Amino acid sequence: MINSSKRAYLENTLGGKNGHIFRRLFHISMVFIPFLYYWYGNIIAENFSNLFGLVNSRNDLIIFILLIIIFLESLRLAFGIVIFGQREYEKKQISALAWGGLSLCICLLFAPLGGYKDSYIGMPIILTLSIVDPILGETRKHLTSNSSVISIALIVSVIIWLSCSFMLGTPYYFSLIMPPLSIAAEWPSMKYVDDNATMILIPLVFSMLLI
């Protein structure tokens, strides 16, 4: 049986349960974005430039994508469109998808560079959003204890940041600071700013101040 709060949560998503699953899978698939950017970004930008002649670097490509996101989201809002996996309230405000895309682009453009493939800050920030945010959403629906929800999210976040410290050269003390900061950034429920933005932008600003 689906409890009433969970049923309302699903019914508010275009596509119901399938739309909700698609939304979660799309969110998790964002783990590939930093790998593509830091490992192959310049190659992708070069190939894109050869085809269209619009970009000269991976940052140019990100700026181009950023402008496309703004344009498409503006059109969606102008016509009140809700696509599969989105929720009804997103008809009249910037969607979680757009917030996530915009914040990802900003993170890739401004995250401090260093470590392996220059990915030691941008990578764990984006991985935390991609993996931990869905975990928070699902555990909140199935567990009644906030402390259990936070504990699970913290453990996963610490694993992500420690792994990046070991493999990418991320400062180890970040694994003490960033996991609770990321979860705290997700927790407030703001009407017009989605947690896809806060979970990236707040850790990004702190990392820029600390490095």
C-alpha positions as CSV (number, residue, x, y, z in Angstrom):
1,M,0.0,0.0,0.0
2,I,1.2,3.5,-0.8
3,N,0.5,5.9,2.1
4,S,-1.4,9.2,1.4
5,S,1.6,11.5,1.5
6,K,3.6,9.3,-0.9
7,R,0.5,8.9,-3.2
8,A,0.1,12.7,-3.4
9,Y,3.8,13.0,-4.1
10,L,3.6,10.7,-7.0
11,E,0.3,12.1,-8.4
12,N,1.9,15.6,-8.4
13,T,4.6,14.2,-10.8
14,L,3.6,14.1,-14.5
15,G,3.7,10.4,-15.4
16,G,3.0,9.3,-11.8
17,K,5.3,6.5,-10.6
18,N,7.0,6.1,-13.9
19,G,7.6,9.9,-14.1
20,H,9.0,9.8,-10.6
21,I,11.4,6.9,-11.4
22,F,12.5,8.8,-14.6
23,R,13.1,11.9,-12.5
24,R,15.3,10.0,-10.1
25,L,17.2,8.1,-12.8
26,F,17.8,11.3,-14.7
27,H,19.2,12.9,-11.5
28,I,21.5,10.0,-10.9
29,S,22.7,10.1,-14.5
30,M,24.3,13.5,-13.8
31,V,27.2,11.6,-12.2
32,F,28.6,11.2,-15.8
33,I,28.7,15.0,-16.5
34,P,31.9,15.8,-14.5
35,F,33.7,12.8,-16.0
36,L,32.8,14.0,-19.5
37,Y,33.8,17.6,-18.7
38,Y,37.1,16.9,-16.8
39,W,38.2,13.9,-18.8
40,Y,37.0,14.6,-22.3
41,G,35.7,18.2,-22.2
42,N,38.3,19.7,-24.5
43,I,38.0,16.9,-27.0
44,I,34.2,17.3,-27.1
45,A,34.5,21.0,-27.5
46,E,37.0,20.6,-30.3
47,N,34.7,18.2,-32.2
48,F,31.7,20.5,-31.5
49,S,33.8,23.4,-32.9
50,N,34.7,21.5,-36.0
51,L,31.0,20.9,-36.6
52,F,29.5,24.2,-35.7
53,G,32.4,26.6,-35.2
54,L,30.8,28.1,-32.1
55,V,33.2,27.1,-29.2
56,N,36.9,27.0,-28.7
57,S,37.2,25.4,-25.3
58,R,35.3,23.3,-22.9
59,N,34.3,26.4,-20.9
60,D,32.9,27.9,-24.1
61,L,30.9,24.8,-24.5
62,I,29.5,25.0,-21.0
63,I,28.6,28.7,-21.5
64,F,26.8,27.7,-24.8
65,I,24.9,24.9,-22.9
66,L,24.0,27.4,-20.1
67,L,22.5,29.8,-22.6
68,I,20.5,27.0,-24.2
69,I,19.1,26.0,-20.8
70,I,18.1,29.6,-20.1
71,F,16.4,29.9,-23.5
72,L,14.5,26.6,-23.3
73,E,13.4,27.2,-19.7
74,S,12.2,30.6,-20.6
75,L,10.1,29.1,-23.4
76,R,8.7,26.4,-21.1
77,L,7.7,29.0,-18.5
78,A,6.2,31.3,-21.2
79,F,3.9,28.5,-22.4
80,G,3.3,26.8,-19.0
81,I,4.7,23.5,-20.2
82,V,5.3,20.6,-17.8
83,I,7.3,17.7,-19.2
84,F,7.4,14.0,-18.2
85,G,8.9,13.7,-14.7
86,Q,8.2,17.3,-13.7
87,R,5.7,18.4,-11.1
88,E,2.7,20.6,-11.5
89,Y,4.1,23.5,-9.5
90,E,7.0,23.7,-12.0
91,K,4.6,25.0,-14.6
92,K,4.9,28.5,-13.0
93,Q,8.4,28.5,-11.7
94,I,11.9,27.5,-12.7
95,S,12.1,23.7,-12.7
96,A,14.4,21.5,-10.7
97,L,15.9,20.4,-14.0
98,A,16.7,23.9,-15.0
99,W,18.1,24.8,-11.6
100,G,20.3,21.6,-11.7
101,G,21.5,22.4,-15.2
102,L,22.3,26.0,-14.4
103,S,24.1,25.1,-11.2
104,L,26.1,22.4,-12.8
105,C,27.3,24.8,-15.5
106,I,28.3,27.4,-12.9
107,C,30.1,24.7,-10.8
108,L,32.1,23.5,-13.8
109,L,33.0,27.1,-14.8
110,F,34.0,28.3,-11.3
111,A,35.1,25.3,-9.2
112,P,38.7,25.6,-8.1
113,L,41.0,23.5,-10.4
114,G,43.5,21.1,-9.0
115,G,44.3,17.5,-8.3
116,Y,43.7,14.8,-10.9
117,K,42.3,16.2,-14.2
118,D,41.6,19.4,-12.3
119,S,38.5,17.8,-10.9
120,Y,39.2,17.7,-7.2
121,I,36.5,20.1,-6.2
122,G,33.9,20.1,-9.0
123,M,33.7,16.3,-9.1
124,P,32.7,15.6,-5.5
125,I,30.3,18.6,-5.4
126,I,28.4,17.2,-8.5
127,L,28.6,13.6,-7.3
128,T,27.1,14.6,-4.0
129,L,24.2,16.3,-5.6
130,S,23.6,13.4,-8.1
131,I,23.7,10.6,-5.5
132,V,22.8,12.1,-2.1
133,D,19.9,14.3,-3.2
134,P,17.8,11.3,-4.5
135,I,18.8,9.3,-1.4
136,L,17.5,12.1,0.9
137,G,14.3,12.2,-1.1
138,E,13.6,8.5,-1.0
139,T,14.7,7.9,2.6
140,R,12.4,10.8,3.7
141,K,9.5,9.0,2.2
142,H,10.2,5.6,3.8
143,L,11.7,6.6,7.2
144,T,10.0,8.5,9.9
145,S,13.2,9.5,11.7
146,N,15.0,12.6,10.5
147,S,18.2,11.5,12.3
148,S,18.2,8.2,10.3
149,V,17.7,10.1,7.0
150,I,20.5,12.5,7.8
151,S,22.8,9.7,9.0
152,I,22.4,7.7,5.8
153,A,23.0,10.8,3.7
154,L,26.1,11.8,5.7
155,I,27.6,8.4,5.4
156,V,27.2,8.4,1.6
157,S,28.5,12.0,1.4
158,V,31.6,11.2,3.4
159,I,32.3,8.2,1.3
160,I,32.1,10.4,-1.9
161,W,34.4,13.1,-0.5
162,L,36.9,10.6,1.0
163,S,37.0,8.7,-2.3
164,C,37.7,11.9,-4.1
165,S,40.4,12.8,-1.6
166,F,42.1,9.4,-2.2
167,M,41.7,9.4,-6.0
168,L,41.6,13.0,-7.1
169,G,43.6,14.8,-4.4
170,T,40.7,16.7,-2.8
171,P,41.9,18.1,0.6
172,Y,41.0,15.5,3.2
173,Y,39.5,18.1,5.6
174,F,36.8,18.7,3.0
175,S,35.3,15.3,3.8
176,L,34.6,16.7,7.3
177,I,33.2,20.0,6.1
178,M,31.4,19.4,2.9
179,P,29.1,16.4,3.7
180,P,27.2,18.2,6.5
181,L,27.2,21.5,4.5
182,S,25.7,19.8,1.5
183,I,23.0,18.2,3.5
184,A,22.2,21.4,5.3
185,A,22.0,23.1,1.9
186,E,19.4,20.6,0.8
187,W,17.2,20.7,3.9
188,P,15.5,24.2,3.7
189,S,12.3,24.1,1.6
190,M,12.4,27.3,-0.5
191,K,9.5,28.2,-2.8
192,Y,11.4,29.4,-5.8
193,V,15.0,28.0,-5.4
194,D,15.4,24.3,-5.8
195,D,17.8,22.2,-3.7
196,N,19.5,21.2,-7.0
197,A,20.9,24.7,-6.9
198,T,21.7,25.1,-3.2
199,M,23.4,21.7,-2.9
200,I,25.9,22.8,-5.6
201,L,26.2,26.6,-5.1
202,I,26.6,26.7,-1.3
203,P,29.5,24.1,-1.3
204,L,31.0,25.7,-4.3
205,V,31.1,29.1,-2.6
206,F,32.6,27.6,0.5
207,S,35.2,25.7,-1.5
208,M,36.2,28.9,-3.3
209,L,36.7,30.6,0.1
210,L,38.7,27.7,1.6
211,I,41.1,27.2,-1.3
